[in-house]
Amino acid sequence: MLRWHIEAKPLQLRYTWKISRNSSDIKTNLFIRVADRKHVGIGEAAPNIRYNETAENLTEQFDNLIDHGLELIRSLEDLQILLSLYPPANAIRFAIESAYIHYICQQKGLSVGDFLGINIPASVATSFSLPIMNPETVADFIKTNHLNRFASIKVKVNEEEGLDLIKQVAGVCHRPLIIDANEAWTDPEKLLVFLEKLKQYNIAFVEQPMPASSTDEYVHLHKHSPYNLFADESVTNQIEVEVLKKQFHGVNMKLMKAGGYLNGLRILEQAKAAGLKTMVGCMVETSLGIWSAMQLCEGVYQADLDGFLILKEEPFGIVQELGGRLYMS
């Protein structure tokens, strides 16, 4: 019988992580471990309050799966059935599925790429995300942290200070800027005015500027936005590509929202088949979660996998960043 274990780890951040809807100085992630007497697999869950996930309720969901036979599974097919009968939140589902796949790979001497039947990139260029901060401090922040080594910079913005923040970033950063509003705008016309004011800057694309529920508004934006629009909060564990392609030009797949490697691959494949650009993103995660996301980055348009770089103490050390590129250790 397999032994399963869950552990919560508080992760102190190097600075306050602020986006349009909340801010934090510490994150508590969960780590799932599955083992027999010889082999072990570990997976990570990064709870996201946007989807009503907390360390406490994800732990309860894990315990419920234990009560319903998680320790008795003998195959990935068994696990998929159990997870469909007692569906947990996506983040803990990913941690459980990835832990089991990592366990199987160790048991059989396979790489994750071999198991999934995909090519794994030798390295991945990542953007670096700036949290919302006082615009007057951002220039020093970029210089002090040598952020021009990254191929692109993602700027978290809100409606109130977004333009000032972008102006300050553009003054010291010569890289393309990704604008990430995390659903901050509610009025599409005000948003279009904001986007028009960005034309003097080197903007790569804009990520999820309005709530995921703003279906008709996104159709309007898709027709009139001067920049490509990427879906983030609009992409969870299911996507309706025929709807999304009328609203967005690309999708940001995050394994913590997809709920597993297998579903993450499916989302990327569906998006590509529909002519949407693909992006692999992350939450605030350790290098374990980032390592997992890197497995799916072959051929994607953009990778945003800097979540481990904002941790004060990164516990695994299995991904290294050099010159804005990520390498698996």
C-alpha positions, 0 to 999 in steps of 0.5 A, spaced: 500 500 500 502 506 498 503 511 503 501 519 502 503 525 506 501 532 506 505 538 509 503 545 509 510 550 508 509 557 509 513 561 504 516 568 506 516 572 500 522 577 498 517 583 498 510 584 498 506 581 492 501 586 490 496 585 485 489 588 483 485 584 488 490 583 494 497 583 497 501 578 501 508 577 504 507 570 505 504 564 502 502 557 504 503 552 499 502 544 500 506 539 498 504 532 497 508 526 498 507 519 495 511 513 497 513 505 497 519 503 500 523 504 495 520 510 491 517 517 492 514 522 488 512 529 490 507 534 488 506 542 490 499 545 491 499 553 491 492 555 493 489 561 490 484 565 494 481 567 487 478 560 486 476 560 494 482 555 495 486 555 502 491 551 505 486 549 510 480 547 505 485 543 500 488 539 506 481 537 508 479 535 501 486 531 501 484 527 507 477 526 504 480 522 498 484 518 503 478 516 507 475 514 500 481 510 498 487 514 495 492 509 499 489 503 495 490 506 488 494 502 483 494 505 477 494 512 474 487 510 471 485 508 478 487 515 481 483 519 475 477 515 477 477 517 484 479 524 483 472 524 478 468 521 484 470 526 489 473 532 485 478 536 489 480 543 488 484 544 482 491 546 485 490 540 490 488 535 484 495 537 480 499 536 487 496 529 487 496 527 480 503 530 479 506 526 485 503 520 483 506 521 476 513 523 479 512 516 483 511 512 477 517 515 473 522 514 479 519 507 479 520 506 472 526 510 470 522 515 466 523 522 465 516 526 465 517 527 458 518 520 456 511 518 461 507 524 457 510 523 450 513 530 449 519 533 448 522 537 454 526 544 453 533 544 455 532 551 458 526 556 458 526 564 457 521 567 462 518 573 463 519 577 470 513 580 474 513 586 477 508 587 483 503 593 484 508 598 487 509 605 488 511 608 481 516 612 484 520 606 487 520 602 481 526 604 477 530 603 483 527 596 484 528 594 477 536 597 477 537 593 484 535 587 482 538 587 475 531 585 471 533 587 464 536 580 464 529 578 462 527 578 455 520 581 458 517 584 464 510 583 466 507 589 470 501 588 474 497 594 474 490 597 477 486 602 474 488 607 479 496 607 478 497 603 472 499 608 467 504 611 472 507 605 473 508 603 466 511 610 465 516 609 470 518 601 468 519 603 461 523 609 463 529 604 465 527 598 462 528 596 454 524 590 454 517 588 452 512 589 457 506 585 458 501 588 462 497 584 467 491 587 470 488 581 474 481 583 472 482 590 474 477 594 469 470 593 469 468 598 463 471 596 457 471 603 454 475 606 459 480 600 458 480 602 451 482 609 453 488 606 457 490 602 452 491 607 447 495 611 452 500 605 452 502 606 444 508 610 446 511 604 450 513 597 448 507 593 449 508 585 448 500 584 450 495 585 455 493 579 460 486 579 463 484 586 464 477 585 465 473 579 469 472 573 466 465 574 467 465 579 462 464 575 456 460 580 451 465 586 453 471 581 451 468 580 444 468 588 444 475 588 446 478 583 441 475 587 435 478 594 438 484 593 442 491 595 439 494 589 443 493 582 443 489 579 449 491 573 453 486 569 458 488 568 465 483 567 470 478 565 464 482 559 463 481 554 469 481 546 468 476 547 462 476 551 456 471 553 450 475 554 445 470 557 440 468 562 445 475 564 447 477 565 440 472 570 440 475 574 446 482 573 446 488 572 442 492 567 447 491 563 453 495 562 459 495 555 462 497 554 469 498 547 472 495 549 478 488 551 475 488 545 470 489 540 475 494 536 472 499 534 467 494 531 463 489 536 463 494 542 462 497 538 456 490 538 453 488 545 454 495 547 450 493 542 445 486 545 444 488 552 444 493 551 439 488 547 434 484 553 435 489 558 433 490 561 439 497 563 442 499 559 448 503 561 455 505 557 461 504 561 467 505 560 475 502 562 481 507 563 487 511 556 487 517 553 489 522 550 484 518 544 484 512 547 481 516 551 476 520 545 474 513 541 473 511 547 469 517 547 465 516 540 462 510 543 458 514 549 455 516 546 448 513 550 443 509 555 447 509 562 445 511 565 452 513 562 459 512 566 465 515 562 470 518 566 475 514 565 482 520 561 485 524 567 484 520 572 489 521 567 495 526 568 500 528 561 501 527 556 496 527 549 499 528 545 493 533 548 488 531 544 482 531 550 477 536 555 476 535 562 473 541 564 469 540 570 464 533 570 464 533 563 462 531 557 467 535 550 467 533 544 470 538 542 475 
